[in-house]
Amino acid sequence: MNAPSVAPRPAVPRIATGPRGLPLIGVARDARKDVLGFLMRTVAEHGPVVQYRFGPGRAYLVTHPDGLKYVLQDNSKNYTKDHFSYSMVRRVVGDGLLTSQGETWLKQRRLAQPAFHRARIAAMAEQMVRATAEFSEHWAESQRTGAPRHAVRDMMALTLRIVGEALLGTDVRAETEVVSAAFNVVSEQTVERFRTLRLIPPILPTAYDRAYRRANHTLREVVARVIAKRREHLEDRGDLLSMFMLARDEETGEQMDDAHLQGEVLTMMIAGHETTATTLSWVWVLLEQNPEVERQLHAELESVLGGRAPTAEDVPRLVYTRRVLDETLRLYPPVYILSRKVMEDDTVYGYQVLAGSSLDMSPYVTHRLAEFWPDPERFDPDRFTPEKIAARPRYAYFPFLGGPRQCIGNTFALMEGTLILATLAQRHRPRMVAGYTPKPEPLLTLRPASELPVMITAR
Ligand code: HEM
């Protein structure tokens, strides 16, 4: 498919055009069939700001970096999370950092921010590498026996363990499988409910709704138990939960109560494992498809690490490894679409947007605009040299968003991704099983279809 081209910025406010869609459901059916194709086609045909109906409501899709900067940064107060997509997330996490707004959000962000300082994250490197080294034994076993693995499932289990330990220490390790299964139910149903516009809460006595309620209950119960245990001996154990429990708002002196803590921990687990796992899954696909990139990656790992395990100090020296991750996040941003509600009439990139509408943004599409990304489908980590980054508008690339609601876990994710990749790529080369063609499957995040079946070969 051709990459969408972008019209020059118009001088007077314009009315955005877009696909007509069907009565009542608008473009929901097209979007459900193939959301990525729908987005790419729509932008190629209608330009940098598109208008359509999703269900009964009006929506705009903004893809130009200048429009995104305006929405996410310059006038971000006008674009809120009073959007039905967040109501679904609220069912799981309540008002956590991802879903709250206004003063509540600001207070929570201030409390959580110190837990994500670079030094604090660096102290977690050892645990990240230990978890990866232990996981690597499963791949070594497959290497010996020839048994295939599912890379998505593997990366999910690894990143869930890492974020779980970073948040809660080792308190939930024994329950990883139960937690992981509950997350799967919640995450799969959230996507299905969204796609089929099934917006009523899961309160019916059906097996489907019951499974959702049970999974939600399991997650809450596990986290509540850990918090209650911690309350018995409150001390700084170096994990994020300790930080959250001990943190005081600088202005008000307030601390987080248990309900708030529970929401925050679940938010971090949801926001912080599937995203990193799908990114790493795509890395394996892209390395196999691009042998020259794989060769350069191996050369860097050889020269910086020479076969030993990486540490936090190595991360800034693993420059090419990081570029591989950056470029993977360009082609397959885990958060491929996200939405805000327009609070007041406004003009975005020269186009009128009306209050009450949805405003959609798609890193997947913007990351493929040929104007900023020549030959956009080509995987080329050297797009991320400091000079090339400086030559692009800030919002040509936004896998972690930007502005006040930028991902709080981006440093965590990039360090974790670098350490996992450096550890595993020194030892293994996953290869897609014969006959498998990797296709993006847009669920809650953008993952390779069929959980990416691979054979593990030796480096
Ligand atoms: C490759 C990995 C990741 C990607 C691509 C990613 C992407 C994003 C994006 C796009 C948002 C904005 C969502 C929105 O406004 O609707 C976000 C928010 C957030 N992310 Fe991440 N994320 C990643 C990893 C993590 C990790 C590891 C954590 C925690 C350990 C985390 C925690 C959060 C939280 C708490 C928010 C809400 C922040 C706020 O609104 O103040 N993320 N992330």
Boltz pocket constraint, residues with backbone or C-beta under 6 A from the ligand:
constraints:
  - pocket:
      binder: B
      contacts: [[A, 97], [A, 98], [A, 99], [A, 109], [A, 163], [A, 267], [A, 268], [A, 271], [A, 272], [A, 273], [A, 275], [A, 276], [A, 279], [A, 333], [A, 334], [A, 335], [A, 338], [A, 339], [A, 398], [A, 399], [A, 400], [A, 401], [A, 404], [A, 405], [A, 406], [A, 407], [A, 408], [A, 409], [A, 410], [A, 412], [A, 413]]
      max_distance: 6.0
